[in-house]
C-alpha cells in the first residue's frame, strides 16, 4: 500500500537511518533519503525499499557543508515534481550524524565546531530551508541520543550538541504550530551499528557492559528504533508534539 505521503530522511543508507527508511516504506511512505559518499550502499537500500511498493530516491548530502543545502533542496523538489508531480514533503527526519569521542581536557575548538555543525546547525538550517516545502500538518523527527540523559566519559561534545537539538525541537514545536507542524525527538540508547567504528556492536566488553546496565538486558538494534520514528510519522501520532522519546531498553535507569 502506498499512502502517497513523502518523507525526507537524512543519513538513510546505513545503521539507524537505514532502518528508519525501511520502516517508513513498510508503512507505505515514499522516501527521499540522503547518503554521504557510499553510493553503492544507497543503491542497495533503494532496491530493498522499492520492494515495499513505494517510490524512493537517494541523493547525496554532506551536512557539514551548510552552503550546499539550497542546491540539495532544489534537487529534491525537482525530483519530486518530475516523478510525482508534487513539491511538498510530509515528514522530515533529521538523522545524519557522526560519532565523536573526545575527553573534555583535550577537546579543541575545531572539534566543538564540528560537533555543533553536524548535530545542531545542520538540523536547524536544513529544517529552516525546507519549511516552504513542508505540508501544513507535517511531522519533524530529530534524532538525538540517550547521552543527553546519561553520561559516558568522552561523549561531552557529541551529547552537548544533541542536547541543543532537543531544546531546538521544543522551539520548533512551538514556533511551527501556526501551520500545525509537529516536532519530536527520538533519543536512542547504545545501538549495534557501525556508528563510532562499531564500538557497541563489535567490542564485546562494551556490549556486555551496556547489556548489564540496561533493564531489558541487551544493547539496542537498529530495528528497535525505525518503527518508533515511523510511528511518529503517522496519523496515529498526530497529538504527540514537542516530546523526547528515549528508546534505550531502560538503559541506566
Secondary structure in CASP SS format (residue, H / E / C, confidence):
PFRMAT SS
TARGET T0000
AUTHOR 0000-0000-0000
METHOD secondary structure of the structure
MODEL  1
X C 1.00
X C 1.00
X C 1.00
X C 1.00
X C 1.00
X E 1.00
X E 1.00
X E 1.00
X E 1.00
X C 1.00
X C 1.00
X C 1.00
X C 1.00
X C 1.00
X H 1.00
X H 1.00
X H 1.00
X H 1.00
X H 1.00
X H 1.00
X H 1.00
X H 1.00
X H 1.00
X H 1.00
X H 1.00
X H 1.00
X C 1.00
X C 1.00
X C 1.00
X E 1.00
X E 1.00
X E 1.00
X E 1.00
X E 1.00
X E 1.00
X C 1.00
X C 1.00
X C 1.00
X H 1.00
X H 1.00
X H 1.00
X H 1.00
X H 1.00
X H 1.00
X H 1.00
X H 1.00
X H 1.00
X H 1.00
X H 1.00
X H 1.00
X C 1.00
X C 1.00
X C 1.00
X C 1.00
X C 1.00
X E 1.00
X E 1.00
X E 1.00
X E 1.00
X E 1.00
X C 1.00
X C 1.00
X C 1.00
X C 1.00
X C 1.00
X H 1.00
X H 1.00
X H 1.00
X H 1.00
X H 1.00
X H 1.00
X H 1.00
X H 1.00
X H 1.00
X H 1.00
X H 1.00
X H 1.00
X H 1.00
X H 1.00
X H 1.00
X H 1.00
X H 1.00
X H 1.00
X H 1.00
X C 1.00
X C 1.00
X C 1.00
X C 1.00
X E 1.00
X E 1.00
X E 1.00
X E 1.00
X E 1.00
X E 1.00
X C 1.00
X C 1.00
X C 1.00
X C 1.00
X C 1.00
X C 1.00
X C 1.00
X C 1.00
X C 1.00
X H 1.00
X H 1.00
X H 1.00
X C 1.00
X C 1.00
X H 1.00
X H 1.00
X H 1.00
X H 1.00
X H 1.00
X H 1.00
X H 1.00
X H 1.00
X H 1.00
X H 1.00
X H 1.00
X H 1.00
X H 1.00
X H 1.00
X H 1.00
X H 1.00
X H 1.00
X H 1.00
X H 1.00
X H 1.00
X H 1.00
X H 1.00
X H 1.00
X H 1.00
X H 1.00
X E 1.00
X E 1.00
X E 1.00
X E 1.00
X E 1.00
X E 1.00
X E 1.00
X E 1.00
X E 1.00
X E 1.00
X C 1.00
X C 1.00
X H 1.00
X H 1.00
X H 1.00
X C 1.00
X C 1.00
X C 1.00
X C 1.00
X C 1.00
X C 1.00
X C 1.00
X H 1.00
X H 1.00
X H 1.00
X H 1.00
X H 1.00
X H 1.00
X H 1.00
X H 1.00
X H 1.00
X H 1.00
X H 1.00
X H 1.00
X H 1.00
X H 1.00
X H 1.00
X H 1.00
X H 1.00
X H 1.00
X H 1.00
X H 1.00
X C 1.00
X H 1.00
X H 1.00
X H 1.00
X C 1.00
X C 1.00
X E 1.00
X E 1.00
X E 1.00
X E 1.00
X E 1.00
X E 1.00
X E 1.00
X C 1.00
X C 1.00
X E 1.00
X C 1.00
X C 1.00
X C 1.00
X H 1.00
X H 1.00
X H 1.00
X C 1.00
X H 1.00
X H 1.00
X H 1.00
X H 1.00
X C 1.00
X H 1.00
X H 1.00
X H 1.00
X H 1.00
X H 1.00
X H 1.00
X H 1.00
X H 1.00
X H 1.00
X C 1.00
X E 1.00
X C 1.00
X C 1.00
X C 1.00
X C 1.00
X C 1.00
X E 1.00
X C 1.00
X C 1.00
X H 1.00
X H 1.00
X H 1.00
X H 1.00
X H 1.00
X H 1.00
X H 1.00
X H 1.00
X H 1.00
X H 1.00
X C 1.00
X C 1.00
X H 1.00
X H 1.00
X H 1.00
X C 1.00
X C 1.00
X C 1.00
X C 1.00
X C 1.00
X C 1.00
X E 1.00
X E 1.00
X E 1.00
X E 1.00
X C 1.00
X C 1.00
X C 1.00
X E 1.00
X C 1.00
X C 1.00
END
